[in-house]
Amino acid sequence: MPGRKAKPTALRIAQGNPSGRPLNRNEPKFSTGLACPTFLTSSAKREWERVVKELQAVDLLKSTDRASLAAYCLAWARWRSAEELVTKDGQLLEEPILSKGAVVGRKFKRNPATAIARDERTAMLRAASLFGFDPSSRSRLTTGQAVETEDPFVKFMENNNSNETVAKTEATGTNLYGPVN
């Protein structure tokens, strides 16, 4: 079917159902148990453990997310590895120019790790946006937990009874801004 892919109900709820359309109450429910894939590298496993804690804390991770999260973690590990190579060897590599088996000069070429870093960064950021890891995609999510913020004006008004303030102004002949005429 052409058009946009439908958003999962949990994501629509997390975003506050901005469209106002009825929610799919018959959407399949998946378990939350999630094991780290054995094929991840040690660096990718550390990233897996780090992000799983965060995602489970806000109940945004289900067992069916395993492949997407593994793709993110692998891309992160490969990006990090490629960036370390670029840092170590530089963006340009020097290689010999050969003619009939003898070195006749030298030339510079782009370090292949720069292209790997770029490709893995793109894959990593695409997968990261699925889980709300970047500020833009995170701003579209809500956890359903209201944050209580106190309005400083309301607090001021509660602490300073208006009748009391008027009485002080009349008694002293001054207010917060100076003498009253």
C-alpha positions as CSV (number, residue, x, y, z in Angstrom):
1,M,0.0,0.0,0.0
2,P,1.5,3.4,-1.0
3,G,2.0,6.2,1.4
4,R,3.6,6.6,4.8
5,K,4.1,3.6,7.1
6,A,1.7,3.5,10.0
7,K,3.2,4.4,13.3
8,P,2.9,1.8,16.0
9,T,0.3,2.5,18.6
10,A,2.8,2.6,21.5
11,L,4.7,5.3,19.6
12,R,1.5,7.3,18.9
13,I,0.6,7.1,22.6
14,A,4.2,8.2,23.6
15,Q,3.8,11.2,21.2
16,G,0.5,12.1,22.7
17,N,-1.5,10.9,19.6
18,P,-1.0,14.2,17.7
19,S,-3.3,13.2,14.9
20,G,-6.2,12.6,17.2
21,R,-7.2,9.5,15.2
22,P,-8.6,6.5,17.0
23,L,-5.8,4.2,18.4
24,N,-5.5,0.6,17.2
25,R,-6.6,-1.4,20.2
26,N,-6.0,-4.7,18.4
27,E,-2.3,-4.2,17.7
28,P,-0.2,-7.2,18.8
29,K,1.5,-6.9,22.2
30,F,5.1,-8.2,22.3
31,S,7.1,-9.3,25.3
32,T,9.7,-7.0,26.8
33,G,12.4,-9.7,27.4
34,L,15.4,-9.0,25.3
35,A,18.7,-10.8,25.2
36,C,21.9,-9.3,23.7
37,P,22.8,-11.1,20.4
38,T,25.9,-13.2,20.6
39,F,27.3,-12.0,17.3
40,L,27.8,-8.4,18.6
41,T,31.4,-7.3,19.1
42,S,32.6,-6.4,22.6
43,S,32.3,-2.7,21.8
44,A,28.8,-3.2,20.4
45,K,27.8,-5.3,23.4
46,R,28.8,-2.4,25.7
47,E,26.7,0.0,23.7
48,W,23.8,-2.5,23.8
49,E,23.9,-2.7,27.6
50,R,24.1,1.1,27.9
51,V,21.1,1.8,25.7
52,V,18.9,-1.1,26.8
53,K,19.0,0.3,30.4
54,E,17.8,3.7,29.1
55,L,15.1,2.3,26.8
56,Q,13.7,-0.1,29.4
57,A,13.5,2.7,32.0
58,V,10.9,4.4,29.8
59,D,9.3,1.2,28.5
60,L,10.2,1.8,24.8
61,L,11.8,-1.6,24.2
62,K,10.2,-4.8,23.2
63,S,11.6,-8.2,22.1
64,T,10.9,-7.5,18.5
65,D,13.2,-4.5,18.6
66,R,16.2,-6.8,18.9
67,A,17.3,-6.6,15.2
68,S,17.0,-2.8,15.0
69,L,18.9,-2.3,18.2
70,A,21.6,-4.8,17.1
71,A,21.9,-2.9,13.8
72,Y,22.3,0.4,15.8
73,C,25.0,-1.1,18.1
74,L,27.0,-2.7,15.3
75,A,26.9,0.5,13.3
76,W,28.0,2.4,16.4
77,A,30.9,0.0,17.0
78,R,32.0,0.1,13.4
79,W,31.8,3.9,13.2
80,R,33.8,4.2,16.4
81,S,36.5,1.8,15.1
82,A,36.7,3.6,11.7
83,E,37.0,7.0,13.5
84,E,39.8,5.6,15.6
85,L,41.6,4.6,12.4
86,V,41.2,8.0,10.9
87,T,42.4,9.6,14.1
88,K,45.5,7.3,14.1
89,D,46.4,7.3,10.4
90,G,44.9,10.6,9.2
91,Q,42.4,11.4,6.5
92,L,45.0,10.9,3.8
93,L,47.3,8.0,3.2
94,E,50.6,8.1,1.3
95,E,51.3,5.3,-1.1
96,P,54.1,4.7,-3.6
97,I,53.8,5.1,-7.3
98,L,55.3,2.1,-9.0
99,S,56.7,1.8,-12.5
100,K,58.2,-1.5,-13.7
101,G,58.4,-2.6,-10.0
102,A,60.4,0.4,-8.9
103,V,59.1,3.3,-6.8
104,V,59.1,6.4,-8.9
105,G,57.2,8.7,-6.6
106,R,54.6,9.0,-3.9
107,K,50.9,10.0,-4.0
108,F,48.2,10.7,-1.4
109,K,44.9,9.0,-1.4
110,R,41.9,9.3,0.9
111,N,41.9,6.9,3.9
112,P,39.2,4.2,3.2
113,A,38.3,4.4,6.9
114,T,36.7,7.9,6.2
115,A,34.1,6.3,3.8
116,I,33.5,3.5,6.3
117,A,33.0,6.0,9.1
118,R,30.6,8.1,7.0
119,D,28.5,5.1,6.0
120,E,28.4,3.6,9.5
121,R,27.5,7.0,11.0
122,T,24.6,7.3,8.6
123,A,23.4,3.8,9.4
124,M,23.8,4.5,13.2
125,L,21.9,7.8,13.1
126,R,19.1,6.3,11.1
127,A,18.7,3.4,13.6
128,A,19.2,5.8,16.5
129,S,16.2,7.9,15.4
130,L,14.0,4.8,15.7
131,F,14.6,4.8,19.4
132,G,14.6,8.5,20.1
133,F,18.4,8.8,20.6
134,D,18.7,12.1,18.9
135,P,17.2,15.4,20.0
136,S,14.9,15.7,17.0
137,S,13.3,12.3,17.4
138,R,13.3,12.5,21.2
139,S,11.3,15.7,21.0
140,R,8.5,13.7,19.3
141,L,8.3,11.2,22.2
142,T,6.7,11.5,25.6
143,T,6.9,8.9,28.3
144,G,3.4,9.6,29.6
145,Q,4.8,10.8,32.9
146,A,3.8,14.4,33.5
147,V,6.6,16.6,34.9
148,E,5.4,18.9,37.6
149,T,6.8,22.4,37.2
150,E,6.0,25.2,39.6
151,D,5.1,28.6,38.2
152,P,7.2,31.2,40.0
153,F,4.5,33.8,39.7
154,V,1.9,31.5,41.3
155,K,4.4,30.7,44.1
156,F,5.1,34.4,44.6
157,M,1.4,35.2,44.8
158,E,0.7,32.4,47.3
159,N,3.6,33.5,49.5
160,N,2.6,37.2,49.4
161,N,-1.0,37.6,50.3
162,S,-2.3,40.6,48.2
163,N,-4.3,42.1,51.2
164,E,-1.2,42.0,53.3
165,T,0.8,43.7,50.5
166,V,-1.8,46.5,50.1
167,A,-1.9,47.0,53.9
168,K,1.9,47.4,54.0
169,T,1.8,49.8,51.1
170,E,-0.8,52.0,52.8
171,A,1.0,51.9,56.1
172,T,4.5,52.8,54.8
173,G,3.6,54.9,51.8
174,T,5.9,52.9,49.6
175,N,5.6,49.8,47.4
176,L,8.1,47.6,45.6
177,Y,8.8,50.4,43.1
178,G,9.3,53.3,45.5
179,P,7.1,56.0,47.2
180,V,3.4,56.0,46.5
181,N,2.0,59.5,45.6
